[in-house]
Amino acid sequence: MLKNKEKMISVAPMMDWTDRHCRTLHRLMSRNALLYTEMVTSPAIVRGGALHLLDFGEQEHPVALQLGGSDPSELAQAAKIGSDHGYDEINLNCGCPSDRVQSGRFGAVLMETPDLVADCVAAMIDASAVEVTVKCRIGVDDQDPHQVLPDFIEKVSSAGVQRFQIHARKAWLQGLSPKENRDIPPLDYDLVHAMKRDFPQLHISLNGGIADLASAKAHLDAGLDGVMIGRAAYHTPSDILLAADQEIYGDDHATTAEEVVMSMLPYIDAHIETGGRLHQVTRHMLGLFAGQPGARGWRRHLSQHAHLKTADRATVLDALNHIKEPHAA
């Protein structure tokens, strides 16, 4: 079950980034932040039998499964499978703008069909033993967000969803790449705050452009229920996650980046012993010491050596020496 739902920090679902290795790292840094999987499509689970995509470790809790899809029956089956796997939350993606997602009629394009989204989440709620939530944009293309977003939230919440993560940008399905959609459309934080005022009974989280914990805390102090952080939590995780437990949750849990590295070593050992490669884990660790003396040496050593077949925990410890002795970097 989710803890501390009243005020929440979460790490956004990010394709190719928030895999189980990344989530294990982030959990060592914060024991309260809610972690999300990469988006997994309902067809892959239900028709493709790709249940390996749902693998996660018990140490990752609280962890949410994000699903992509637009067929209510199939999403319901996928939600049940995810719930049975032990996830703490099932989330429906209504925000991804990629061409592949559009062609499947899911992701951000679902902002155009709130009635369909309502049907999807109603079916998912019926099938899932855990909470179903929705991550969305404020609108797409030429839609007026001030009209579209309240209507979307009204219809989807009427179907039973009580928690929304809102990326405070439009998605331009025509003319912008997925990368451009993360930066070019202007942010409208005021609209997300207005949604909390208009729907005070709902749990509203803000996503998009949050670069540090102080900014996240300011949004929480201003009335929002949660802040979802993406790229900053990945590229500079220590700045976001190491202080989150104390500053956001009032938890006395405290650790350092160096201690996190040492705590990752048994996980790395187990991964390699089962046939994994070191770089599959350490690629998520490159930003651990961002902004600190020796950080460049840490990144360089792992980038040059972690992909080698012989790379193991000793490679990580050698990289850590650049932090302990930054003059060597």
N, C-alpha and C positions, 0 to 999 in steps of 0.2 A: 504494500500500500504506500501511496505517496505521503511524505511527511511535509510539514510546514507549508501547506498549500496556500496559506493566506498571502504570503509575500514570497515570491519565487524567482530564483535565477535559473535559467536553463541554457544549455548549449544547443544551438540550432542543428537540425539534421542537415548534413552537407555531403553530397555525393562524392565518393572517393576519399573522403576524409574521416567521417565519424564511424569508422568500423569498430570492431570489438577491441582492437589494440588501442586505438585512440581513446575509447571510452574507459578502458582500464586505467590508462594514464590519468585521465581527467578525474576519475573517481578517487585516486590516491591524493589528488590535490584538494578536492572538496567532497565531503561525505554527504552533503545535502543537495547540491545542484542537481537538477533533473537533466538526464542525458538522453539523447535521441539517436536512434539508428539512422543510417542512410535510408532514403526512401526505397521501399521494396514494393514492387507492383503486385497487385492481387492476382493477375493472371499467372505470374511466375510461381506464386505459392499454390494456387488452386489447380491450375491446368498444367503448369510446368513441373510441379513437385519439387521445387527448389527449396526444400525446408532447411538446407544448410545455411541459407541466407538469414535465418532466424536465430542462429547460434549466438549465445552470449553467456558470460560467466556470472555466477551468483554474486560476485563481488561488485558487479556493475549497478545494482539496485540503488536508487530508483532509476529505472530505464524505460523509455517509451519506444514503441514500434511505430514508425511512420509508414502508412500505406498509400499507394497511388492506385487509382482506379475510378471507374464511373458506373459500374454495374452493381446495383444494390445487392443482388443475390451473391455475386462473387465476392464483393467486399465483406458481406456478412460472414461468408465461409472463411475468408482470410482473417477477419477479426477474431473469430472463434479460435482459429488455429493459433494466432498470436497470443490470445488470452490464455489458452491452454498451455502454451510454452512458458508462461510465467511473467510476461511483461506487465508493468504496472499501469500502462496506459496504451491505448490505441489511438493514433492520430491520423486524420485524413488530410492529405496534401491537396490544398486548393491554391497553391502559390507558385509552383515551379513553372517557368516559362519556356522550357526547352522544346524544340521542334518535335522530338520523339514523344514527349509527354502530350503535346497538343494533338498529334496524330492519333493518340489513344484516347482522346477526349477526357483527359484528366489533368490535374495540376491547375495552373492559373486559369485555364479556359473555363473551368467550372464556375468561376465568378459570373459567367454569363447565364448560368442555369441554376439559380438557388433552389428551385423546386426539386430538381434532380438531386442536388446535394442533400436536401432535407430527406428525400427518400433513402439516399445512401446511408446517412448517419442513423436514421430510424432503424434500418435493417441491421446495421452494425451494433447498435445499442442492444437490440433484442438478442443478438448472438453472443455478445461479449460479457464476460464476468467482471471486467474492469472498465474504467471510464473511457469514453470516446470523446476526443477533442478534435478541433479543426484549426489548421494553420492556413491563413489566407492572405491575399493582397487587399489593398483598398479599392481595387478596380483594375480593369484592363482596357487598353486601347483608348477609345474615345468616350468611355463611360465617365459619368460625373460621380466621383467617389462619395460626395456628400449625399447623393441619392442612392447609389448602388450599395454602399457598405451597410447603412442602417437596414435596408431591405433584406440584404443577405443575412445579417446577424439575426434579424427578427424571425425569418423563416427557418433558419437552421437551428436556432435556439428553441423554437417552438417544437421542433422534432426531438428535442431532448439534450442537445449539447449545452453544457454550462461553462465550458472553458474554451477560449479562442486565443490563438497567437496570431497577431496581425502584423505583417510586414508593411511598414508605413509608406510603401511606394506602390504606384501602379506597376503593372507588368505590360509592356508593349509586345504583343504577340507577333506583330508585323514590324520589321524594321530594326529591331534591336536583338543582339545576341543574348544568351543567358548571362554572360559576364557583364555586358553593358546594362542589363536589367537590374544588376545589383548596385549600380552606381549612378546611372544617368537620370532616371526618373527622380524628381525631387521628393524628398521626405516630407511627410505631413504628420508630424507628431501630434499636433493640435487635434486632428481628426480622431486619432486613436484615443486621446484623452476624452474627447467628446463622447465617444462610444461608451466609455466607462460611466460618464455622467448620465447618458441616456439609458444605459442598461446596468444599473447599479447592482443588480442581483447576479450578474455574470462575472466570471473571472477573466479579466482582460490582460493579456501580456503584449508588450510592444517588442517588435523585432525590426532591425534595420539600422545600420550606421552607428550602433553603440560601440564605442571604442575603449571604454574604461569603466571600472567599477563605480567610480564617482558619478558618472553620467547615469548609470543604471540605478544607483541609489536615489538620485534626484527624481527620476521618473516614478520610482516607488513611493517616495515621500510626497509626490504630487498627486497620488491617489491610484496609480495603476497597481494591479495585483502581481504582475510579473514582468520580467524583462528577459528576452531571449537574445543571446549574443552568439554571433556566428564567427566571422573571420578573426576577430580580435581574440576570441577564446582559443582559436586554433593556433594562430601565429605568435601570440604573446600570452600563453595560458597562465603563466605565473602571475602576471599583472591582474588577471581577472579572477582566477580560481583560488589562489592561495589564501586570499583574504576574505573570500565570499562567506565562508562559514561564520566567521566572527562578525563581519560588518553587516551582513544581510540577515543571517539566521540567529545571531546571538549565541552561537555555539563556540565553545572554547577550543575546538579543534584547531591546531596549528601545526604546520610543517614547513619545510623549505624545499627548494627545487633540488638541492643535493640529496636530501632525504628521500624525495620522490624517486630519483634515479636509483638509489640503493634499494628501494622497495620494489622497483620494477624488475630487478635482476632475477628473482625466482620465477617470475612470469616469463621473462625472456628465456631462461633455462628450459622451462617446460615447453615453450613454443619451439625451440630448436630441437629438443629431444623428440618431438612428434613430427619432425620433418620440415618445420618452418625455417625461414631465413631471417636473419637479424634485421635487415633493412625494412622488412614488413612492419616491424614494431618501431624502430628508431626513426623512421621518416616522420612520425608524429611527435617526436621529441626534440626536433631541431630548434624549435623556438623557446625551449624551456628557460634559457638564460638570456633571452633577448634584452639588450640594453645593459648587460652586466659585463665587467671585465672578463675577457677570455671567451666570450660567446662566439666570436668568429672562429676561434680555434676548435671549439666544441663542434660547431656545425661542419667545419671543413673536415675534421677527422672522421666524423660519422658519414659524411657524404662520400668520402674517398674510400672508406674501408668496410662499411657495414654491409655492402652488397657482396663481399667476397664469401666464398663457400666456407671458409674457415672462421668467419667472424662469429664471435660469441660475446659473453659478458665481459671478457677481457678487453674487447674492443671498446665497449662502453666505458669501462674504468679508465682506459687510456685517454679517451675523449674528455673524461671528467677531470683529468689532470690539468687540462687547459684552463679550467675554472679555478682549481686550487692554486695553480701557478700561472696566472694570467700573463705574466711577462713572457711566457714561452709561446704565446699565441702569435 
